[in-house]
Each structure stands twice: as C-alpha cells, then as structure tokens.
Amino acid sequence: MKKLLFIAFISVLSINAQEQNFISPHTVNIGDIMTLGKPSGKTYKHILFPKTNFIIKKGGTTNYKKLSGLRVIITNKETKEGKTTISIKRNDQKQFLNSIRIVKVNLEAALKAKEIF
C-alpha cells in the first residue's frame, strides 16, 4: 500500500513539473508585459535603480515595497557578452518611485532571484 501511494505521489509531482512555464531570456521581446516581484533585500539587486540619494534629490520616495506586483513593459533589449539587459517602464505610464521613467534590468539574474517574472 505504501509503495502504491508513493508511486502515485511521484507521478502527480512529475505531471505538475511538466506543466510549469519558465520564462527564458531568449523568449522575451520588446513590448512584452512582465510583473515585478519582491526585492531580494531592502532594495532590488538586479533591477538597476539609482542610489537613494539621487532619487530623493529628484523628489521621489524610496519605498520599494510598493513596487511589488507592478506591471511593466519592456522597451529595449540588449545582449552583450552573454548577458541580456532590458529596459522597462511602468504599464500605467507613471514614474517608478515618483522620479524615474525607465529602469534597466539584468534579466537572467532578476529571473533567477524572482525579482521579475
């Protein structure tokens, strides 16, 4: 009985693993819509926001928690030396942190850290 339950459990796990869709840096194109995830620490490590003092000088806020779940559009894609860098802007045409229009993202590292998906 235990063996039968174990085999059933393993088969269900393998079916679920096959159904998951993974985003590859090669399948991302200009105009695609993605979602920002939670920051890796206090700030995003692979989404390249300026330093906090520059954001504050421009009149912005540094509340990175509000960015979680935000929908963004890819505006530019560059591949250099095996690294893919994309530029993103907000889907609702507002500014990031009330001061930044376009932000660059190290795509492979951000996908791995689940900062963007």
N, C-alpha and C positions, 0 to 999 in steps of 0.2 A: 504494500500500500504506500509506504514511504517513497519507494522508487517511482511509482506512478505519479505521485504528487510532484516529486522533484522534476521529472521529465516534463510534465505539464507546465510547471513554473518556468523552466528554461525555455520552452517553446514560445510561451507568451512574451517573455523578455526579448527573444530574438526577433519576433514579429514587430514589436514596438521599436526596436532599434533600427529596423529597416525602413520604417515609415518616417523617421525624423528627417527634416530637410535642413541641411547645413549650408550656410552662405559661404561661397568661395570668393576670394578677391578677384578671380577671373570672370565671375558671372555678374559683378557689379558694374552698372553702366551709368552714364550721366543721365540725370532725370529720375533715377530710382528714389523711392522714399524709404527711409530707414528710421529706426527708433533709437534714441539714446537710452542707455542703461544706467545703472547706479555707478558712481565713481569708485575706483579701486581703493582710494583712501579718502582724505579730506577733499582732494581735487582729482580731476581726471588726469591720468598719467599719459595716455596715448592720444587724447584729444587735446590739441596744442593751443590752449587758451593762453593769452598773455599773462604776465605776472600780475598779482593782485594790485600792486601799487599803480600800474598803468590803467587797470580797469576802474579803480577808484578816482583817478585823476580825470577820466572821461565822464565821470558822473554815474558810473554803473554800480551794481551790487555784486557781492561775491558769494551769493547763496547758490552753491552748486546742486543742492538737493532739489531745487525747483526744476532743474533741467531733466531729471529722471522721467522717462516716459514721453519726452518731447519728440515729435515727428520732424524729420529733417529731409531736405532734398540734396542730392549730390549735384554739384555744379561743375566740378572739374575732376579729372582723374589723371594722375601721372605715375609712371612706373620707371624707377631708376635703380639699377643695380639689384634687382630682385625685390625691392620694397615698393609697395603701392601706397601712394599718398593721395587722399581725396580731399576736396574742399566741400564743405557743407554749409547750407543756410537754413534758417527755420522755414517750415512749411507755411506758417501763418504770416510771413513777411515782417515779423518783428525782429528785434535785435537780441542776441544772446547777452544775458546779464545787463541789459539796458545800455550797452555800449559797443557791441561787436556785431558786425553783419555776417562775415564769413570766417569760418574756422577751418584749419587743416587737421586731418586725422591720419595717423599711421594705421592703415586699415587692418593689416594682419594682426598686429599686436592688440588693437582695440577689439577685434572679433574674438581673439583668444581670451582677453580679460573680461569679455562681455560688457564692455563699455558702450558698444553699438551693436545692434542686431537688426 
